[in-house]
Amino acid sequence: AEGWETFGNPRFVFNRKGLYCANLALHRAAEEMRDGVVVFVDEWGRLESQRKGIHPGAVMVAKALGKGGVAVFLCRDDKIVEVVDLVEGNASRVFQIEAGDAEALMRIIRGCSKL
């Protein structure tokens, strides 16, 4: 249907307006990045590996990490190296935590807010 895209994989469809809005939200978050700000990027996946989907917004957030704040990139195990490569050089530290370990995530966020 109009406004939807498969990006070559008919198992999944994505709403173009939704991706536009997500990228806009990430762009705005990147502009506001500073100490005390936490941005969740959900999720870095196959589309983003192909520079599609929320790739533009996620890149903006990664580049903005030099201003402070915390970015939490959710991804599958096979995408971790890509995400680390994306944020390295911009983030002061990079952590990897297992899915579902909310306590570890909160400890990291609290610790980063004290920097």
C-alpha positions as CSV (number, residue, x, y, z in Angstrom):
1,A,0.0,0.0,0.0
2,E,1.0,3.6,-0.4
3,G,3.4,4.8,2.3
4,W,4.8,1.4,3.1
5,E,8.1,-0.1,2.0
6,T,9.6,-3.6,2.1
7,F,13.1,-2.6,1.3
8,G,13.4,-5.9,-0.7
9,N,12.2,-8.2,2.1
10,P,8.5,-8.9,1.9
11,R,8.4,-10.4,5.4
12,F,8.7,-6.9,6.9
13,V,7.1,-3.7,5.9
14,F,8.0,-0.2,7.2
15,N,6.0,2.9,7.1
16,R,7.9,5.7,5.4
17,K,6.2,8.4,7.5
18,G,7.1,6.5,10.7
19,L,10.7,6.3,9.7
20,Y,10.7,10.0,8.8
21,C,9.2,10.8,12.2
22,A,11.7,8.5,14.0
23,N,14.7,10.2,12.2
24,L,13.3,13.6,13.0
25,A,13.0,12.7,16.7
26,L,16.6,11.4,16.7
27,H,17.8,14.5,15.0
28,R,16.1,16.7,17.7
29,A,17.5,14.5,20.4
30,A,21.0,14.9,18.9
31,E,20.6,18.7,18.9
32,E,19.7,18.5,22.7
33,M,22.5,16.1,23.6
34,R,24.4,17.1,26.7
35,D,25.1,15.8,30.2
36,G,22.0,14.4,31.8
37,V,20.3,13.5,28.5
38,V,19.6,9.8,27.6
39,V,18.5,8.8,24.1
40,F,17.3,5.4,23.2
41,V,17.9,4.3,19.6
42,D,15.6,1.3,19.0
43,E,16.8,-0.5,17.0
44,W,20.0,-0.6,14.9
45,G,19.2,-3.5,12.5
46,R,19.5,-4.7,8.9
47,L,18.1,-1.5,7.4
48,E,20.5,0.7,9.3
49,S,23.4,-1.5,8.2
50,Q,22.3,-0.6,4.6
51,R,22.1,3.1,5.5
52,K,18.3,3.0,5.5
53,G,15.6,3.1,8.2
54,I,16.7,5.2,11.1
55,H,20.4,5.3,10.0
56,P,20.5,9.1,9.5
57,G,19.1,9.9,12.9
58,A,21.2,7.2,14.7
59,V,24.4,8.7,13.1
60,M,23.4,12.2,14.3
61,V,23.0,10.9,17.9
62,A,26.3,9.0,17.7
63,K,28.1,12.1,16.5
64,A,26.4,14.3,19.2
65,L,27.8,12.1,22.0
66,G,30.9,14.4,22.1
67,K,28.6,17.0,23.8
68,G,27.8,14.6,26.7
69,G,24.8,12.5,27.5
70,V,24.1,8.8,27.1
71,A,22.9,7.0,24.0
72,V,21.5,3.4,24.3
73,F,21.5,1.6,21.0
74,L,19.5,-1.6,21.0
75,C,20.7,-4.2,18.5
76,R,21.0,-7.9,17.9
77,D,24.3,-9.6,18.7
78,D,25.4,-9.6,15.0
79,K,25.2,-5.8,14.9
80,I,27.2,-4.9,18.0
81,V,30.5,-4.3,16.1
82,E,28.7,-1.9,13.8
83,V,27.2,0.1,16.7
84,V,30.6,0.2,18.5
85,D,32.2,1.4,15.3
86,L,29.5,4.0,15.0
87,V,30.0,5.5,18.5
88,E,33.7,5.1,18.9
89,G,35.5,8.4,18.8
90,N,32.4,10.2,19.8
91,A,31.5,8.5,23.1
92,S,33.7,8.8,26.1
93,R,33.0,5.1,27.0
94,V,31.2,2.2,25.4
95,F,29.4,-0.5,27.4
96,Q,27.7,-3.7,26.2
97,I,25.0,-5.2,28.3
98,E,22.7,-8.2,27.8
99,A,19.2,-7.8,26.7
100,G,16.8,-7.5,29.7
101,D,19.5,-6.4,32.2
102,A,17.8,-3.2,33.1
103,E,19.6,-2.9,36.4
104,A,23.0,-2.9,34.7
105,L,21.7,-0.2,32.3
106,M,20.5,2.0,35.1
107,R,23.9,1.7,36.9
108,I,25.6,2.8,33.7
109,I,23.3,5.7,33.2
110,R,23.6,6.8,36.8
111,G,27.4,6.5,36.6
112,C,27.6,8.5,33.4
113,S,25.5,11.3,34.7
114,K,28.1,11.9,37.5
115,L,30.9,12.5,35.0
